Amino acid sequence: MLGRLGVPGDFAAKLSTFTDPNDFNLVSLLGELEDSNKTAADLLLTYITGDTASRQNVLKVARGEAEFKATLSEQEVQNAERNTDELIGYSDPVDVGVQLLRHSEMHFYNFTKTIFGN
């Protein structure tokens, strides 16, 4: 599935060793991947940090059920602007950090389980 995202085999093997989405080495690896295939790095980052819909879209691309579009038409941009998500505000910056950390760890775990079957 990672091959459909444009991830070379050597990077796929390295990615399978990570369990923590906040691991600095993972960030470094995504940086290396970005040098060789920016789209693949962007899609993986989207999966790790994205919401449920974003993750499902990345999985659809990985399964070959959808195609990634690098650019949007004017009509697609207008449609997206009309259908924005509601934002949630936090008064405590520490709480924001805690929520983001929990969110990213959970989704990275689900991603590795889905891709590698671990």
Secondary structure by P-SEA (a helix, b strand, c coil): ccccccccaaaaaaaaaccccccaaaaaaaaaaaaccaaaaaaaaaaacccaaaaaaaaaaaaccbbbbccccaaaaaaaaabbbbbbbbccaaaaaaaaaaaaaaaaaaaaaaaccc
